Structure formats: C-alpha cells, structure tokens
Amino acid sequence: MATAWPTAQVKPPMRDHGFHQLRIARVVSETADTRSFVLEVPPELAAAFAYEAGQFCTFRVPIDDQQHFRSYSMSSTPAVDTELQVTVKRVPGGVVSNWMIDTLAPGDVIETSCPAGVFCLGPDDGDVVAFAAGSGITPVFSIVKAALASTSRRVRVLYANRDRDSIIFAAALERLGERHPGRLAVAHHLDVEEGFVDADVVGPFISTGADAEYFICGPAPFMDLVEGALVDRHVDERRVHVERFTPPEPIPQPEPENVEASGSRVTIELGGRTDGVDHHPGTTILQTARQMGMTPPSSCESGSCATCMARLVEGAVTMHVNDALTDDEVEEGWVLTCQAVPTTSSVRVRYEGV
C-alpha cells in the first residue's frame, strides 16, 4: 500500500538513527545498468522516514559474512511522489551496487536507515542551477521536482552522460519540461558526441544573478571542474551545494591546537564492546576504532553520508568536514567519526543502532 508522505515541513522531533527492515515493493529498470527500488514504509515508520528532496538513505547489506554500508539518494520527492524510491547505478567492482541490482527483487527485505543529508533546497527564491553527471542526477532529479512543484523558481540543469542510452530519467525529465514550459531547461551533454565537459561548457550555465542556488553531483573530476568554474566566477560558496559519496584523496590534517600535550584517551562503545586507547595524533575517531580491531559502520569517509555517525558522550572533538549532520544533530552530540579528532584529553563516543 502506498504511503502518503508528509511534506518537507513535517519532520519527526528527533531523527531515528537506527536501521529498519523495509520491503522492496517494485524494481524499475531505468537504463541497462541502473535500477530504482521502491521501498514499502509501514505506517508506524512514516514519520521517521519523512524526508526532504535531495536526501539519501544508507543500506546495511550482509555479503559473504561481512556488513557493508552504502548510501543512495532518493529519486522520489515528498511533495510529488507517494512512495519512497532510491536509484542505484552499477559500479564496476562495486560490491553493494552489483548485489542490489543482481539480487534484490520485489518482496525482498533490506535494512535501511532513515533519510539524512543536507543536499537540499534553501529557502531563497532565486534560480536553481544544477550540474549532474551519470547517477549524480538522482538527488538532482528529486530537487528539480520539488522546486517545480513547491516554488515558482526557474530551474536549469546541465546533465552529462557517456551516450544517449546512459541517460537516467530521460523521459521523466522531458515530461517535466513539457509540464513546466519556461521554468525548466535541461541540456544533455553526451561525451561520445561532444567530448568531456569542460569549463567552456559549464560557463554559460552560471547565472548572472547573485541569488541563484547551485547543486553539483557526479563523479569527482566532474564536480571538481564545476566547483572550479563557480569559484572563478566568484560565486558565493554558501550558494553552492555539493553531494559526494566517494572519499577524496587523503589530506594530512594538523592536530587541533587545543589538544593537551599529553595526548588524548579515546573510549569507543560499539556493539556491546567498550575499549579505550591513547589517541594517535592525526587519526580520526573512525581510524582509532579500526586500530582497536573494531568494525564501525562507514561508507564515504568524506563527511558526506553520515553512515559513521556516533554520539559524543564525553569530551569534545572537531570535525574537518560536515556535509551530513544538521546543526540540531551536532547540538544533540552527534559527530561524523570519519572526520572527528579529539580536542580534549578524554573522549568517549557511542555507536548507536549498530
């Protein structure tokens, strides 16, 4: 039975950080290597699974006696669609994406986190300009539908793919354009016909208006290129939203200046086990847990997906990057352990719902 989704304004008072078993209602073949999975959400979880366009869910998948965590964006939109849908593209060598596409069928059950993420529309009324490549269209598609249905904002999308057969949601984007003439413009860039996207391709899509809001999602080189073009045009970084699900190249991080010279003691609670160790300078809480032989949940390791989040119950940390937790969640004590390093002599974190 379809669930009537609350709009983005209706949210549970506190986010549920556990995993829930959801049944696959339907599997939709989008392209030769992309599938959308429609998830059944029981009425008692409808409030917990309320979401905003552009957010994602994290899936916990047991494969070959190992737990794997992967985050996939919703392609559905709460103001438009009555069902929750995520879209997955096959990644060469990708353990979870290949398993989901090859294995999941209607009636199967998969462990799913509640929606999370901050790649969402802001409250302003300027143009929405989106840059997507490949499966990066998934959260962008959700945001585009929300902007068209719930606001009067104009929307422009530059969507890059290898070839015409690789275009995800091609027909749906065309129908949206027909229903919203003058408000939605989608430009398809096909690498086999036009070469790879470069700054000259991106430039014309950068608005001359100071109030435009930009969204970027796709492979890392594509996102880096678009970000660079926006920087060159002096676009306010507060108006640029980037969604990353792959870890960037590691960058050495200096230890915060206010960590005591004697070092920090890190205690971690995970799955009924509690252990402590002296913190090794330059390592994150997530890395510290692994050094103790623990297997904490993680996925992107770039501060974008919140899979590794844990509650800080003692001490203080600083996060190098936080593109996943809301201000309220940080206030409640949640941290991204892949980005967190101690700033006090004693730190204790607890992984909950794992």
C-alpha positions in Angstrom: 0.0 0.0 0.0 1.3 3.4 -0.9 2.2 5.7 2.0 1.1 9.4 1.8 4.3 11.2 2.6 4.5 14.2 4.8 5.9 17.3 3.1 9.4 18.5 3.9 8.0 20.8 6.6 6.6 17.9 8.6 9.5 16.2 10.4 9.9 13.9 13.4 11.0 15.7 16.5 14.3 13.7 16.6 15.9 11.7 13.8 15.9 7.9 14.2 19.5 6.8 13.8 18.8 3.0 13.6 18.3 0.6 10.7 14.8 -0.7 9.8 13.8 -3.6 7.6 11.9 -2.3 4.6 10.4 -4.5 1.9 11.0 -3.9 -1.8 7.7 -3.1 -3.5 9.0 -2.7 -7.0 12.2 -2.7 -9.1 12.2 -0.3 -12.0 14.8 -0.6 -14.8 16.0 2.9 -15.7 18.9 2.0 -18.0 20.9 -1.1 -18.8 23.0 -0.5 -15.6 20.6 1.4 -13.3 17.7 0.3 -11.2 15.3 2.2 -8.9 14.0 0.4 -5.8 10.6 1.4 -4.4 10.5 0.8 -0.7 7.5 0.0 1.4 7.4 2.0 4.6 4.9 0.8 7.2 2.6 3.4 8.7 4.4 3.3 12.1 7.6 4.4 10.4 6.1 7.1 8.1 7.2 10.0 10.4 10.7 8.6 10.9 11.1 8.3 7.1 9.8 11.8 6.3 12.5 13.4 4.1 13.4 16.3 2.0 14.2 16.3 -1.7 17.9 15.6 -2.2 18.4 13.4 0.9 19.6 9.8 0.9 19.2 6.5 2.9 22.1 4.2 4.0 21.7 0.5 3.5 23.3 -2.2 5.6 23.9 -5.3 3.5 25.5 -8.6 4.6 27.6 -10.1 1.8 30.0 -13.0 2.3 29.7 -12.7 6.1 30.6 -9.0 6.1 28.5 -6.0 6.8 28.6 -3.4 4.0 27.2 0.1 4.3 26.3 2.2 1.2 24.3 5.4 0.8 22.0 6.0 -2.1 19.9 9.1 -2.8 16.1 9.3 -3.2 14.9 9.9 -6.7 11.4 10.4 -5.3 10.2 13.7 -3.9 7.9 14.1 -0.9 5.8 16.9 -2.4 5.2 14.9 -5.5 5.6 11.2 -5.1 3.6 8.9 -2.8 6.3 6.2 -2.5 9.9 6.3 -1.3 12.3 5.4 -4.1 16.1 5.2 -4.3 18.1 4.7 -7.5 21.3 2.7 -7.8 23.8 2.6 -10.7 26.0 -0.4 -11.2 29.7 0.4 -10.4 32.4 -1.8 -11.9 33.6 -3.9 -9.0 31.1 -2.3 -6.7 30.2 -4.9 -4.1 26.9 -3.4 -2.9 25.6 -1.8 -6.2 26.1 -5.0 -8.1 24.5 -7.1 -5.3 21.5 -4.8 -5.2 21.0 -4.8 -8.9 21.6 -8.5 -9.4 19.8 -9.8 -6.3 17.0 -7.6 -5.0 13.5 -8.4 -6.2 10.0 -7.4 -5.1 9.2 -8.9 -1.7 12.8 -8.9 -0.5 13.7 -7.0 2.7 16.7 -4.7 3.1 18.0 -2.9 6.2 17.6 0.8 5.7 18.5 3.9 7.7 16.1 6.8 8.0 16.7 9.7 5.5 19.7 12.0 6.1 21.7 14.6 4.3 21.9 18.4 3.7 21.9 18.5 -0.1 18.6 20.2 -0.1 16.8 23.3 -1.4 17.4 26.5 0.5 14.6 29.0 1.5 15.5 31.6 -1.2 13.6 32.2 -4.4 16.5 32.5 -6.9 17.1 30.3 -9.9 18.1 26.7 -9.2 21.1 25.7 -11.4 22.1 22.0 -11.2 25.1 20.2 -12.7 24.8 16.4 -12.8 26.7 13.6 -14.4 25.7 9.9 -14.6 23.9 8.7 -11.5 24.5 12.1 -9.9 21.2 13.0 -11.5 19.4 11.1 -8.7 19.3 13.7 -5.9 19.2 16.5 -8.5 16.1 14.9 -10.1 14.4 14.9 -6.6 15.3 18.5 -6.0 14.2 19.6 -9.5 10.7 18.1 -8.9 10.5 19.8 -5.5 11.4 23.2 -6.9 8.9 22.9 -9.7 6.1 21.6 -7.5 6.6 23.7 -4.4 8.1 27.0 -5.6 8.0 29.4 -8.5 11.7 29.2 -9.1 13.2 28.6 -12.5 15.4 25.5 -12.9 18.3 24.8 -15.3 20.1 21.5 -15.5 23.3 20.5 -17.3 23.3 16.7 -17.4 26.3 14.9 -18.7 26.4 11.2 -19.8 28.5 8.9 -21.8 25.8 8.4 -24.5 22.1 8.7 -25.1 21.4 5.2 -23.7 23.0 6.2 -20.4 20.6 9.0 -19.6 18.7 8.1 -16.4 15.2 9.6 -16.1 15.3 10.8 -19.7 11.6 10.5 -20.4 10.6 11.8 -16.9 12.8 14.9 -17.4 11.3 15.6 -20.8 7.7 15.3 -19.3 8.7 17.8 -16.6 9.9 20.2 -19.2 6.6 19.9 -21.1 4.6 20.5 -17.9 6.6 23.5 -16.8 7.5 25.4 -20.0 9.6 28.4 -19.3 10.6 27.2 -15.9 12.7 24.0 -16.6 15.5 23.8 -19.1 17.6 20.6 -19.3 20.7 20.5 -21.5 22.1 17.0 -22.2 25.8 16.7 -22.8 26.9 13.4 -24.4 30.6 12.6 -24.1 30.7 10.4 -27.2 29.4 13.3 -29.4 30.8 16.4 -27.7 33.8 15.2 -25.6 34.1 15.6 -21.9 32.5 18.6 -20.1 35.0 21.4 -19.6 34.9 25.0 -18.3 33.6 26.3 -21.6 30.5 24.0 -21.3 29.9 24.9 -17.7 30.3 28.7 -18.0 27.0 29.5 -19.8 25.0 27.8 -17.0 26.4 30.0 -14.3 23.8 32.6 -13.6 24.5 36.3 -13.6 22.0 36.7 -10.7 23.5 36.9 -7.2 20.7 34.8 -5.7 21.0 31.6 -7.8 21.5 28.4 -5.9 23.8 25.7 -7.3 23.7 21.9 -6.9 26.5 19.6 -8.1 26.6 15.8 -8.1 28.5 13.3 -10.2 32.0 11.8 -10.5 34.7 13.6 -8.6 36.5 15.1 -11.7 33.2 16.5 -12.9 32.4 18.0 -9.6 35.8 19.5 -9.2 35.6 21.1 -12.6 32.2 22.6 -11.9 33.3 23.9 -8.5 36.4 25.4 -10.0 34.3 27.2 -12.6 32.0 28.6 -9.9 35.0 29.8 -7.9 36.4 31.5 -11.0 33.1 33.4 -11.4 33.2 34.4 -7.7 30.0 32.6 -6.8 29.3 32.8 -3.1 30.2 29.4 -1.7 27.2 29.5 0.6 25.0 29.1 -2.5 26.9 26.0 -3.8 25.8 22.6 -2.7 27.9 19.5 -3.5 27.0 15.9 -2.8 29.9 13.4 -2.6 29.6 9.7 -1.8 33.2 8.8 -2.6 36.2 9.5 -0.4 38.5 12.3 -1.6 42.2 11.9 -1.7 43.5 11.9 1.9 44.8 15.3 3.0 47.1 15.4 6.1 45.3 17.2 8.8 47.1 19.1 11.6 46.1 18.2 15.2 43.9 20.9 16.7 45.9 23.3 18.8 43.8 22.9 22.0 44.5 19.2 22.4 46.5 18.7 25.6 50.2 18.0 25.0 50.0 14.7 26.9 47.6 13.4 24.3 44.0 12.1 24.4 42.4 8.9 25.6 39.7 7.7 23.3 37.0 5.3 24.5 34.6 3.7 22.0 31.4 1.8 22.6 30.3 -0.4 19.7 28.0 -3.4 19.5 28.2 -4.2 23.2 32.0 -3.8 23.4 33.8 -0.9 25.1 37.5 -0.2 24.6 39.9 2.6 25.2 43.2 3.6 23.7 45.6 6.5 23.6 44.9 8.6 20.6 47.5 8.6 17.8 47.9 12.2 16.5 46.4 12.8 13.1 43.9 9.9 13.2 40.2 10.2 13.3 37.8 8.5 15.7 36.9 6.1 13.0 40.5 5.2 12.3 41.1 4.8 16.1 38.2 2.3 16.3 39.7 0.3 13.5 43.1 0.3 15.2 41.4 -1.4 18.2 40.0 -4.2 16.0 36.5 -2.8 15.8 34.4 -2.7 12.6 32.4 0.5 12.8 30.0 1.4 10.1 31.4 3.7 7.4 30.9 4.4 3.7 32.0 7.7 2.0 34.7 8.7 4.6 34.4 12.2 3.2 31.9 13.7 5.7 29.0 13.4 3.4 26.9 10.4 4.2 26.6 10.1 8.0 27.0 6.3 7.9 29.8 6.6 10.5 27.9 8.9 12.9 28.1 8.3 16.6 27.1 10.1 19.8 29.7 12.0 21.7 29.1 11.2 25.4 32.2 12.7 26.9 34.8 15.3 25.9 35.0 17.3 22.7 36.0 16.8 19.1 36.4 18.9 16.0 35.2 17.7 12.5 37.3 18.6 9.5 34.2 18.3 7.2 30.5 18.1 8.0 28.2 17.9 4.9 25.8 15.4 6.5 24.7 16.4 10.0 22.3 19.3 10.7 23.0 21.9 13.3 20.4 20.3 15.6 22.1 16.9 15.4 25.5 18.4 16.2 23.9 20.2 19.1 22.5 16.8 20.3 26.0 15.4 20.4 26.2 13.5 17.1 29.6 13.5 15.2 30.9 12.1 12.0 33.7 9.8 13.2 35.4 9.7 9.9 36.1 13.5 10.3 36.3 13.8 14.1 39.5 14.2 16.1 39.7 14.8 19.9 40.2 18.3 21.3 40.1 17.3 25.0 42.2 14.9 27.0 39.4 12.3 27.2 36.8 11.5 24.6 34.1 8.8 24.6 31.8 8.0 21.7 29.0 5.5 21.4 27.8 4.0 18.1 24.0 3.6 18.4 21.7 1.3 16.5 24.6 -0.8 15.2 
